[in-house]
Amino acid sequence: MIEYYATAPDQPIVFPGHSVAGPHDAHRDPAAEGTGRRLRRAYRRRRRFSVCLPAAPEATHFVELDRARDALLAHYATNGMFPTSVQAVTPAVSCCVQNAGNLFCCAAVAADWTSTPWMSFGFSQTAPQEFQFSYTGVTGGQVLSMAAIGDLDCDATTITYSLRCTSSSGVPACELRSPTNAD
């Protein structure tokens, strides 16, 4: 599932298989009917709570997990295995509780990312974000799961983007999954 967001309530929204469709565009995909309204509501809800979202919100989960995937595949190519450790959520305190900069974000603290496995494949956060990350590497280094966990509007409903990598006969493969619920 791909999520679409407007960065402002009056900005165009891009729908799959279409060019730019504005909030009042009559040529909108019928399957996406009502999407613009939902996006504008999502924008207003997010604006009230947090501004640590980048222009494209997928940068905080898909791009970060893509970056982690690339680093993990490079680690596998070098070492013949994925890092074999378990790391509970980092940072340890939820972004809503941290409220960094009074924006309901997790602060970018370099010390949070100095533990294994983060250091073993070079993953860290250098800017405020709305997600905590966890990692589980199974003994033997052939299976791993990583997650980006966030509560975007601080209503105690979290969403989880997950990355699962496996290796079969020395050939690693990774799959990125969207949340099954909405926040």
N, C-alpha and C positions, 0 to 999 in steps of 0.2 A: 504494500500500500504506500503510495506517495502522497505526502501532504502538500497542500498549496497554501501559501500565505501572501497576503498583501502587506507591504511595509507601512502603508497608510490607507485609511478607509477609501480614499478616492483614487488610489493608484491602480493601474491595470493588473489583471490577474491572468496568468498564463495557464491554460488548460491543456491536457495531453492531446496531441494531434491537431492543435489549433494555433493560430497566431494569437496575438494579444487580444484579450477580450475584456472590455471595460465593465464596470459595475452595471451600466445600463445598456450593454450591447445586446441587440436583439438576435444576433447570430450565434449566441452561446450554444454549446453542446447541450441538447435536451437532457442527457444523462447527468449533467452537472448542474441542473436547475436548482437554484437555492444555494449553490455553493458560494457565490459572491456574498450573499447575506451572512452565511456562516463565517466566511473569512473576515468580513467587517466586524462581526461580533467578536471573533477570536482576537482580532487586532485590538479592539477596545479593551477587552479583558486583559490582554497582555500588557497594554500600555499602562493600565492602572497598577499592575503589580511589578513589572520588571522591564528594564531597558537593557539588560545585558545580552539580549538576543541580537545577533548580527543581522544584517540586511536580509540574509537568507537563513532562516532558522535551522535548516538542515545542516549548516556548517557546524553546529554544536554537537550533533550526534553522528550523522552519516559521514561527514568529512573526517571527523576525529576517529571514528571507528575504521574508516577507509585507511587513514594514516597509520593507525595501529596495525591493521591487517598487513599493509605493505611492510612495516617494520618487522612484524612477526614472521612473514614469509622470508624476509632477508635473514632473520635470525635462524630460521629453519635451514635455509640454504647454506649458511656458514657452519652451523652446529649439528645439523642432522636431527634436530628435535626442537620443540617449542619449550619456552621456560616452564619449569615444573614447580610452581609454587602457587600459593593461594593468597590473594590479597582481598580483604573485605573492602567495602566501599571507601574510596578515596575521593575527596576529603572525607574524614570520618563523620563530620557534622553536616547535616543536610543544608542545602543552599537556602531554604526558607528560614531555617534557624540562624544560619550565619548572617544572612541579610547584609552581605558585604556592600558597602557604599550606600546602604539603605535602599538597595535595588533588588533584594531577594535573590542574590547571586552567590555563588561560591567564590571566595577569593582565590586568586592564583598565588599559592604559597609554594615556593620551590621545594621546601623541606618535605611537603606531602608526597612528592614524587621521587624520593631518594631510596625507597625500599625496593626489594625484589618483589615482583617481577618488573616493575616500571623501568628501573635502571637497566635491566638486562636487554631490553629491546628499545630503549630510548624514548619512552612515552612520558609526556608531561603536559601540563596545562600552563600556559604563560599569560592568559588573559582570563578575566572573570567569566564564568559559565554557569549554566543552569543544571548541569548534570554531575552526578557522582559516578565514578567508574569502579568496576570490580573485575577481578581476574581469577580464574581457576585453571591451572595447568595440571593435568593428570600425570601421575608418576609414569615415567617412560617417555614423556614429551611428545606423544602422538595425538593427543586430543587437548583442546583448550576451549574455554568459553570466557568471553569478556562481555560486560554489559555497561550501558550508559543508562543511568536511572535518574529520572527527574520528575519534579512536581512543578510544572510550569506556572500554575496559578496559585500555588501554596494552599490548596484545598484538601490536602491529605490523600489525594488520588495520584499515584505515581504511574509513570509510563516507563517501559524498559525497551531499549533498542539492544539487540544482542548480536554478537559476533561469535560464530562457532567454527573452529578450524579442526580438521582431522587430517591424518596422513595414512594413506593406504599404499603399501609397497614403496614407501619413500617418496610418494608424490602428495604434497600438501594441497588441500583445497579448503576454502573458507566460504561461509555463507553469512550474509548480514540480514537480520530480520527486524521488521518494524514491530511496534507494540501491537498487542491484540486488543487493547482497550484505548479509550481516548481520555485526555485530561482536559 
